[in-house]
Amino acid sequence: MRERIALITGAASGIGAAVGSELSRRGWITVGLDLRPAAHTDHGVGVDVADPAQVQATIQRIERELGPIEAAVCSAGHYAMAPVADITWADWHRMLRVHVGGLLNVCRAVTPGMVRRGGGSVVAVTSELAIGGGDGDAHYAAAKGAVIGLVRSLAAELGPSGVRVNAVAPGPTDTPLNPPDSPWRDPVYLRTLPAQRLVTPEEVALTAAFLIEEATFCCGEVISPNAGAVI
């Protein structure tokens, strides 16, 4: 069987690590891009996804050495809460550069080859806060909302070439981005959710794998494994 190459950004921990493990289990050759070592993929490369030149050069090297990238999961990101009056321009631009810029940089590097080959899948990890908003989450929610807009536009542009672009919008997830004192871990909050618990990274990874392997009918979709946080 031909080896399939999957690229995962933010693969060192949390959702990205779970995606790397799940795709490896399914037989993919996985390549993790992260600022830190990615132990849950077959290959790990230190990359700042917000740097377009670095992403382009790295992906070109990966495809020369391993083969064409058939799937990319863009999960790199960071989370911070702040009242809107306390958000600095540096905070605002960093949020956009990592979340939206990171997705754009990966897509600009991997999708031309997918278009030439007539197929491929990109999955972006956004957030239920992009849909429902959140108190103290203005810059994060804005960046994740922009990810959804980019996903839908790329799906319309690339879909006729056989390249599917979709998004996963998890709710509060049990990852290191949610520290022990996070309001999303508060039992009072969790009781407001229909599922009354956090989503696990493995559950989000299963959703991403579904979009890559099975949901060939999905293009421009946003699937929300969010424990009922947004219905």
N, C-alpha and C positions, 0 to 999 in steps of 0.2 A: 504494500500500500504506500502511496505517496505521502511523504511527511507534510503535515500542515503546520504552518508557522503562525503563532498568535503573539501579538504585542500587547503588553499590559503596562500602562503607566500608573505610578503610585503603588507599585507591586511589593513594597517592603513591609506593608502592614495593612490591617483593616480589610476593606472591601477588595482592594487590589490584590492583596496576598491570597484571599479566598478565591478570587477569580483565577489566579495563576494555578492554585492547587486543583481547582475543579477542571480547568481545561487540560492540565497535565494528566489528570485521571482519565480524561476522555481521549487521550492519545495525541493531543497537540504538542508540538515543540513550542515551549513558552519562553518569551524573552521579556524580562521585567526592566522597565526604565524607572529610576528613582534616584533621588539624591543620596539615599542610603543603600547598603547592600540588600538585594532582594533574594531571600532564601527560599521562597516558595515557587520559583520558576526554574526552568532548566538553565537559563542564562540570565545573568543580571548585569546591567550596564548603568553606570552613574551618569545621569543626565538631568539638567534643569529643563523641564518641559516648556518653561516660559522663554527659553532662548531658541529662536527659530533656526539659527545657523547650526547650533549644536544638535538639535533634533534632526534636521535634514541630513547632516553628515553621519550621524549615528545610524539612522534608518537605512541610508545607502550602504553603509558597511554591513549591517545585519543582512540585508538582502543579497549582497555579494557573497557573504560567507555561509549563510544558511539557506537562502532561497526566498521566494516571494512571500510577503506577508499577506495572508488571506483574511485575517481578522485582527481588529485593534479595539481594545477596551481602554477608554480614557477615564481613569479613576483618580489621577493625581489631583490633590487639592489640599486646602487647609480650612479650618473653621475658627472663627472668633466672634464673640458677641460684644456689642458696644452700642450705647445710645447714639443716634445719628449725629448729635452735636459733638460727640467725641471721636468720630471717624475722621482720621487725617487723610489728606490726599495720598500719602504713601500707603496707608491701609487700603484705600479704595482701589488704587492702581494695582497693588499687589494681588488683591482678590481677583480683579479682572484678568491680569496677566497670567496667573496660574490656571484659573478655571477656563476662561474663554480662550485666552491666548494659547494655553497648552493644547486644548482640543483642536484649534485651528492649525497650530504648527504640525501636529500629528497628521491631520487630514491632508494638509498640503503636501506632506511627504509620502503618505501611503496610498492615497486614492488615485493618483495618476496611473500607477502600475495596476491597481485593481480595475480601472476603466479599460486599460489596454487588454487585460486578460478577460474582461467581460464578467467580472464578479468579485465579490468581497463583502465584508460586513464590518461596520464600525458601530460600537456601542459607547455612548457617553454616559457617565454617572452624574446625574444632576441631583435634585433633592425635592422632597415634598414642600420645602419652604419656598421653592420657586413657584409653586402653584398656590399655596395658601398664605405665604408671608409669615413673618414672625416678629414678635416684640424683641428689639435689640439685634435683629438679624438683617438690617437693611442692605449692607454691602454684600453679604454672603448671598442673600436671596436674589439680589439684583444680578450678581454674577451667574448664579445657577439658572435664573430666568433667561439670561442671554444665551446660555448653553442650549436651552430648549429651542429658542428661536434659530440658532445656528444649525441645530440638528434638523429641524423641519425644512430649512432652506436647502441644506446640503442633500437631504433626501429627495427633494423636488428636482434638484440639479443633476444628481448622480444616479437616481433610480432607473432612468431609461437605459443606462449603461450596465445595469445588473449589480450595481453597488448599493447595498442597503445601509442606511444610517438611521439608528434608533437610539432611544435613551431609556435609562432606568432611573426612577426618581424615588429612592428609598425614604422612608420615614426615619425617626430616631433609631440609630443602629448601634449595636454593642461593639464599638470599636474604640481604639485609643483616642480618637478625636472627641469622644465623650468622656471627660475625666470623671472620677468618682463623685465630685460635687456638682456635676452638670445638672441643670434643671430638668433635662430630658430623662434623667434617672430617678427623679423624685417619685416615690410610690403614689403620691397624690396625683401627679400628672399621668402616670401610667394607667391609673384606674379610669382615666377619661377616654382611653383608647378602647375600641371594641375588642381588640386582642389582648389588651391589658399587659403588654410586654414590649420590650425592644425587639426589633428585627435583628436577626443574626447576619454577619457577613456572608456566611455560607448560603443563606436564603437569597441574598442579593446576587451572589455568584451564580446560583441556579437560574435566576431570571436572565442574567447576561448570557449564559450558555444557551438558554432557550432561544433568545433572539439571534444568536450566531448560528446555531445548528438546525433548529427546527422551525423557527418562525419565518420561513421564506416568503410568507404573505405579508410581513410587517415592513413598512417603509415609512419613516417619519413618525413612528409611534412613541409614546411615553408610557411605560409600564411602571406602576407605583406599588412596590411591595412595602407598604408603610404601616402595617398593623392597624389600618383604619384611621390613621391620623388625618387623611384627607379622603373623603368619600365623594 
